[in-house]
Amino acid sequence: MEKFMKTCYECKVDVIPVVRIEEGIKLYGLKCPKCKEEFYTSSQLLKLERFRDKPKRKFGKLGDATIMRIPPELIKKHNISPGDYGICTSVEDGILIVPVKEK
């Protein structure tokens, strides 16, 4: 992350890079070693806000499998029916599931 500030506004001490995990999201910012104040760009805070606005589901257990229920609005939007498949792919931020109709 490129520094957007060099010194703490209050203490005038050089800030250091910091990575904070908030609700599972990595936020990159700067921290004052003296007063412990943390500073984040608006783009980092927007990343967290976008995550907070999305519906969240807990993982569960069914036998040996780990499961997750899909919200009804997504089922309807993507026309998912029982018996359809989901192709799972690992992406940088998590897992992408692409619904595929049963043939």
C-alpha positions in Angstrom: 0.0 0.0 0.0 1.3 3.4 -0.9 1.4 5.7 2.1 -1.2 8.4 1.9 0.4 10.2 4.9 3.8 10.2 6.4 3.2 11.4 10.0 0.4 11.3 12.5 -1.8 14.4 12.4 -1.8 14.7 16.2 1.7 13.4 17.3 3.7 14.3 14.2 5.4 10.9 14.6 6.1 8.7 11.5 3.3 6.2 10.9 3.8 2.6 10.1 1.9 0.2 7.7 -0.7 -2.0 9.4 -3.0 -4.8 8.3 -6.2 -5.2 10.3 -8.8 -8.0 9.8 -12.3 -6.7 10.4 -15.2 -9.1 9.9 -12.9 -11.4 7.8 -11.9 -8.5 5.5 -8.2 -7.4 5.3 -7.9 -3.6 5.6 -4.6 -1.9 4.8 -3.8 1.3 6.7 -1.3 3.2 8.7 -0.8 3.4 12.5 0.8 5.9 14.8 3.2 4.0 17.1 2.8 6.7 19.8 -1.0 7.3 20.1 -2.0 4.0 18.4 -4.4 5.8 16.1 -5.1 4.0 12.9 -5.8 5.6 9.5 -7.4 4.1 6.5 -8.2 5.4 3.0 -11.8 5.8 1.9 -11.4 2.9 -0.5 -10.4 0.5 2.3 -13.4 1.6 4.4 -15.7 1.2 1.3 -14.5 -2.4 0.9 -15.7 -3.1 4.4 -19.0 -1.3 3.9 -19.7 -3.3 0.8 -19.1 -6.5 2.7 -21.4 -5.5 5.5 -24.3 -4.8 3.1 -24.2 -8.3 1.7 -26.3 -11.1 3.3 -24.1 -13.5 5.4 -24.7 -17.1 6.0 -23.1 -19.5 8.5 -21.5 -22.7 7.4 -23.1 -25.9 8.8 -22.4 -29.6 9.0 -24.3 -32.4 7.3 -22.6 -35.7 7.8 -19.0 -35.2 6.7 -19.9 -32.3 4.4 -19.8 -28.6 5.2 -22.9 -26.8 3.9 -24.2 -23.3 3.5 -27.8 -22.3 2.7 -28.3 -19.9 -0.2 -30.7 -16.9 0.4 -34.0 -17.2 -1.4 -33.5 -14.0 -3.3 -30.3 -15.4 -4.9 -32.1 -18.7 -5.7 -34.8 -16.8 -7.6 -32.4 -14.3 -9.3 -30.2 -17.1 -10.7 -33.1 -19.6 -11.3 -31.6 -22.3 -9.2 -33.6 -25.5 -8.8 -33.1 -28.6 -6.6 -30.8 -31.0 -8.6 -28.9 -28.2 -10.3 -25.1 -28.1 -9.8 -22.7 -25.5 -8.5 -19.2 -25.3 -9.9 -16.9 -24.1 -7.1 -13.7 -22.2 -7.9 -11.2 -20.6 -5.5 -10.7 -16.9 -6.2 -8.5 -14.3 -4.4 -11.2 -13.2 -2.0 -12.9 -16.5 -1.4 -15.0 -19.0 -3.3 -17.0 -18.4 -6.5 -20.0 -20.7 -7.1 -21.4 -20.7 -10.6 -24.9 -22.4 -10.9 -25.3 -24.9 -13.7 -28.7 -26.4 -14.7 -29.2 -30.1 -14.5 -29.3 -31.6 -18.0 
